[in-house]
Amino acid sequence: MRNIVILGAGPCGLSAAWELSRNGYRVTVIEKEPQVGGLCRTISYKGFRFDLGGHRFISRSQELIRKIQQLMPDELLLKERKSATRFKGRTYPYPLSAKDILTKLPLSISLRSLSDYLKVSLKQRFNPLPEVTFQDWALNRFGRSLYELFFRSYTEKFWGISADELSAEWAAQRIPVFGLRKEKCQTYARYFYYPKQGIGQIFEYIAKEVISHKGIIHLNASSSEVIIEDKTVKAVAFGQDSRKRYIDCDYLVSTIPLPELVSQVNDKSDGQLKAQADSLRFRSVRFLNLLIDYPQISSNTWTYVPEKRYLFTRIQEPKLRSPFNAPPGKTSLILEIPCNFQDALWNAPDEEIYQRVLLDLSLLGIELKDKVMDYFSTRAKYGYPVYALGYASHKQSLLHELGGYKNFTTAGRQGLFRYLFMDQAMQMGGRLAEQIIKDAPAQAYIDTLGQERELIEGKAVV
């Protein structure tokens, strides 16, 4: 029986642990947080539940859906997605459609937007332009007017860099495009599954399965060193309860952020590792969570707020995913605030952020004065990998160097520096485990997963 060490108890790491443990492998998971789930964990506070972001369970894989349904058959709710964009005093359904452009925008803007759209559509059909940046991608699909109206401000606010400095690579998977004919439209999955007790409940259930198969999960434990000899991982050191511990390792799966992993590798024979890792940037997110003494604020699962004058990019009401996310007669909001680790927004006191948010919500027509019972912040340091121009060459060089270790694979959103969906990360963990069980090469195999250049949710099944 082989000893498998997994760094990180997020969707990818836990899914790998689940598959390996039920196949008889000795599995040890090391997780720095006090609970499992990674970016998909759920925080409970005074009878309310808050996810880290807008998670829901959908997938192109019927096998994965069936597996989770069997795992927690009485805990999954089927919900309908309803999203909106709030822009210049008006609310538009999201994703935007040609019909919305015709009927909801002011006439002059509507005509200009449609004219621009038709021009780029014709140009792309007969003389397609290259797409290197996100700005290229959006202009080629929506035209200048819609790009400036809806896409540029949100994108730059979200990522923290100019749209012409951001790679186009992620856009096709995440943003639906529309056509004037109905059959050409793309859209998000209309329905989704969601656990009664928050998205993190899925991973609490998976963790119980791992433990039931004699797997070990160390929480509040931070890996500190990956010990390598002759290009082979021999052991992992981690800290827990103020003690440094070592665990022997026959195979290592890392799902922690690449820069953190590189800092822990004790094989410094290649001085390029750290330089390559330092070039990869993550966008952080601060969430201000409001506990509200009011039954319901909105009918939208979430609302995008693209204008830069507002602090947050998205408003979410957890109760609309599950009524169990708030006590009866109460509701809550999550305000997503993009930032960079240790910048002014990341470090600002909760009171300062709260007062700013109240003002912004009021300007949007959401008056919460005397309705907020409490508030607190949660944070995600490694929220989103930033696809800045040139990132791909740095990442591939780094993965190539790490691929030289014989019994090691890095995976998941943070471990591959890839903007994966939750279900993609779960599938990746399961596929990685299968490769380990077959004693087959794993890194090159999983590098090919989740690389579709089309709208992922467009073919999701529920």
N, C-alpha and C positions, 0 to 999 in steps of 0.2 A: 504493500500500500504506500503510495507516494504522499509526501507532505506538500500541500499546495498552500502558499501564502498569498492572500489577496489584499491589496492596499485600497481601501475605500469601500464603503457599504452603500454606494448609490445604486441606481438601476442596473448598470452593467456589472459591477462587482458582485452584487448580491445574486443576480441571475446566474452568473458563472458559478458562484458558491453553491447555489441550489442544485444545479445540474451535476456538479462534481460530487457533492456530498451524497446525493441519492444514488450515485454509482460507486459508492464505497471508498472514495478518497478522503484522506484526512485533510480537512480544510480549516484554515485559520484566517479570519477577516480582521483587519486592523482599521478602525474608524476613529477619527479624531473628535467627532461630535458626540454628544450624549445620546443620540438616537440614530437609527438607520434611515436611509432614504436619500442622502446627499442633497442635491438641489430639489428633490421631490419629497422632502420630508414635510410633515405637518406639525405646527406648533400649537399646543393647547394652552389657553389662558382664560381663566375665569369663566369657563363654560363655553367659550368661543374657540373656533379652530381656524388657523390661517396657514395656507400653503405658502411656499416660497415661489410666488409667480402663478401664472395661469395654466395649471396643468389639467389634463383630462386624459382618459384612456381610449385611444383609437389605434388602429393598426391596419396595415395591408395584410398582415399575417393572421389568417383565421386560426391557425394553430396556437399562436400566442394568446389570442382572445379566449379560445376554448380552455387553455391552460389556466388562465386567471379566473375564468368563470367557475372552473372546477375547484380552484383553491379557495374561493370565497363566494359561494353561490348565493348566499342571502344578503350580501353586503354591497352589491353593485347596483347602482341606480342608472337607468337610461334617461338621459337628459337631452334637451334640444338646445343647440347653440344659438344665441342671438347676440350679435356684436354690432357696434356702431362706432362711427368717427365723429367727434365733436370738433367743428371747425368754423371759425368766424361767426359764432353765435347760432349756428345751425347744426342739427344732428343728421348724419347720413348713415344709412345701413352700410355695414362692412361685410364683405368686400364691395367696392364701388362697382356699379354696373352702368352700361350705356344708358339704360332707362333713367337711372338716377341723375346722370349728367343732363339729360334732356329735360327732366321734370323738376329737379330740386335746386340746381345751380341757377343763379341769376342769368337771364337770357343772353346777355353779352358774353359772359364767361362760358356759358354752355356752348354757344356757337363757335367761339374761338377754340375751345377744348376739342370739340368734334372735328373742326377743320384741321387742327394740329394732328389729331389722332389719325384721320384719314390719310394725311400726307405721309406720316411715318409708316403707316401700314402699307401704302403703295410702294414706298421706297424700300422697305424691308422685303417686299415680295420680289422685286426685280433687281435690286442692288443692295443686298444686306450689308450693313456696316459692322465692323468688328466691335466686340464687346469685351472690354478689359475691366472697366470700372462699373460700379453700381449705377453711376450716372448714365453711362452708355446704355446699360441694360434697360433702365427705366425710360429714357428718352426714346429708345427704339420701339417700345411697346405702348407708351401712353402719350407721347408728344410732349412738347415743352410746357404747355399750360398746365396739364394735370400733374406733371412732374413737379413743377414749382408749387402748385397748390397743395398737393397731398403727400408727396413722397420725399421731397428734399428735406423739409424741416423736420419731419419725424425721424428720418434716417440719421440725420446729423445729430439730432438731439439724443437719439438712442445710442449710437455708436461713439459719439464724442469726437468724430473726425469728419472732414469734408467728404461729401458723396463721391467726389472725383479722386479720393485717396483710398476708397474702399473697393475691394475686389467684387466683381459681379458674381462670383462663384456660388454664393449661397442663395441668391435671389430667386432663381427658378423653382427651388424647393419650397419657398416660404410665401411667395406673393402670387396670388391668382391674377391672370390677365383676362380681359374680356374682349368679345367681338360683337359686332352689330347683329350677327345671327346667333340665335340661342345656342346652337350646337357648338359654337366656337368658344363659349364661355367656360372658364374654370371657376371652381368655387371650393370652399372648405366643406368638410364633412358636416352634415346638418345635425347629426346626433352623435352622442358620445357616452361612454360609460364613466361613472364617477363613484368612488366608494363613499359610503354613508359618513364615515368619520374622517374624510379628507384623503387626498391622494397618497399621503404617506402610509395609509392603512394597507395598501398593496404590499409595501416593503416590510411592514411589521409582520404580515402573514408569511412572506417569503423567509424572513429571518427565523420565524418559528419553525419552518420546514427545515432550514439548514441545521438548526440546533437539534431538531428531532432526529436527524441523521448523524448526530454526534459531531457536527461542525462547531467551531468555537468562534464567537464574535466578541472582540475586545472593543468596547466603547470608551470614549474619553482617552483614547490611545493614539499617539502620534508616532509614525515611523520616523526614524532619524538617520538610519544608515542602511544602505544596501551593500552587503559585503560580497565582493566579487574576486574570484581567483581564476586565472586562466580562462577569462571570458565566460565564466560560469558563476551564477548566483549561488552562494553557499549558505547565506543566512541573512536575516533582517533584524535590525535593532529597533526597538520602539520604547517610548516612554509612557508609563501609566502609574498613577498614584505616586508621583515623584520618584519612581524607580525606573532604571534602564534595564530592559530585558532583551534577550536574544532568542530567536527561534530559527532552527534549521530549516532549510528550504530546498526541496527538489525541483520546484517550479514556482516562479513568481509572476503574478498578474498584478499590474499596477493600473489603477484608474484615477490616481491623484493627478493634479495638474503637472504637465511636463516640466515647467521650471522647478517645481518642488522636487520632483523625482530626480532630476539631474543634480540638484544640490546634495542629494543623499547618496548618489552613486560614489563608492570609494575608489573606483577605477578611474584615475585621472590621466590615463595614458594619452588620451586625445584631448588636448586643450581647447578644441573647437566646441565641445559639448556645451559648456556654460555660455559661450558667446551666442551659439545658435538658440539656446533656450531663452536667453535674455531678450532676444529680438521678438519673441512672441508675447503679445499683450492680451490681457483679458479685460473686458468691461465689467465693472462691479455694479451691483444694484443694492439700493437701500429701499426697504419696504416700510412705509408708515402704516400701521394697522390701527384702525379706529373701531372701538366698541360703541355701538349706537343704540340709544333707547328710542327706537322707532321700528315699525314692522318691516318696511322695505323702502329703498331709495329709488331704484330703477327697475326696468324690466330687462335690461341688457346684462348678459353674462359678464361682458366687459366692454369698456368704452375707450377707444384710442384718443389721445389728446396730442396732436402733432405740433401745435404752435409752441414756439420756444419761450413765450412769455410765461407759460405754466411750468411749474417745477416737475411735474410727473408726466409720464408718457402713457400710462394706462390706469384706469379705474376698474377695480373688480369688486363684486359683491358676492362673497363666498356662499351666502345662503341660497343663491340661485343655482348653485351646483348641487348642494345638499341642504335640506332644511335642518339637518343636525349640526351644521356648522355654526349655528347661533341658537341661543335659548329662545323659547316661544315668545313672540311679540317683539323680539329684538332683531337687529341686523348688524352688519359690519361692512367696512370697506377696506380694501388694500390699495394703497397708492404706490405705484412703482416709480422709483426715482433713479435713473441711471447716473452713475458717477464713476470716479476712479478711486481705487483703494488709497485711503489716507488723504484724499483731497478735502476741500472745505465742506462739501455736501456729506461725504462719508463721516466726517468728524463732528458735524454740527450737533448741538444739544437737541434732544427730542422736542423740547418746548419751542425752540426756534423753528424747526421744521413744521411742527404742528400749526403754529400761527400762520406761517406762509401757506400751508395747504388749505387751511380754513378760508383764507382770502381767495385763493385760486378757485376753490370749489364754489364759493359765493359768486364769483365772476362767471362761472359756468352755469349758474342758476340752481346750485345745490346748497341750500342753507342748513347748516348743521349746528348753529349756535344753540347752546343749552341742550343739545341732543347727544353729544359725545360724553360717554361715561368714563372712558379711559382710552389711552393710546400708548403704543410702544413701537419700537423699531426692531426689525430683523434685517440681516445683511447677508449678501452673497459676494464674497471677495472675487471668486472666479466664476462670474455669472455667464459670460458669453465670450468665446474666442473671437478676437477682432481680426477680420480678414483684410488687414491693411495690404496695400500693394506690395508684392515681394514676399509676403508671409510664406507662400507655398514652398519656395526654394529653401528657406530656412527650416521649415518643418520637415521636409523630405530629407534634408541632410541630417537632421537630428535623428529622425526615425531610422535612417540607414545605419547610423553609428550604433544606436541602441539595439538594432536588429542583429548586431554581431554577437550578442550574448546568447548562449545556447539554450537556456531554459527560462526565457523571459518574454513576456508580451505586455505592451502598453495598450490600453483600450478605453473606450467610452468617450464622452464629450471632452472632458478635461485631459484625459490621457492621450487622446489622438489629436487634440486641438481641432475638433471638428464639431460644427453646429448641429449635433444630432438631436432628434426628437427622443422623448422618453422611451417609446416602444422600440425605436431603432437601437438604443443603448441596451435594452433588455434582450433583444434578439442577438445582438453582438455578444453579450455575455454568454448566452446559451450556445451559440455557434463556436465561440472560443473554447468553451468547456468540451465540446464534442471533438475539436481538434486535439486537445490535450489527451483526452481519453483514447483517441486513435493513434497517439504518439506521432501526429502529423505536424508539419510546420504551421504555425498559427499566425504570426505577425503579418506576413504578406497576404494571407487569406482574409483576415478581418479588415485589412486596409481597403479592400474592394467593396466592403459593405456600406450601405447608406450613401452611395455616390450618384444616385439618380439625378438627372438634370431636368426634372419636371416636378410639378406641384405634388408633394407627397400626400397631402390630405385628400387630394382629388380622387384617389383610388382606395382610400381607407374604408374598411368594412366594420360594421358593428352588428 
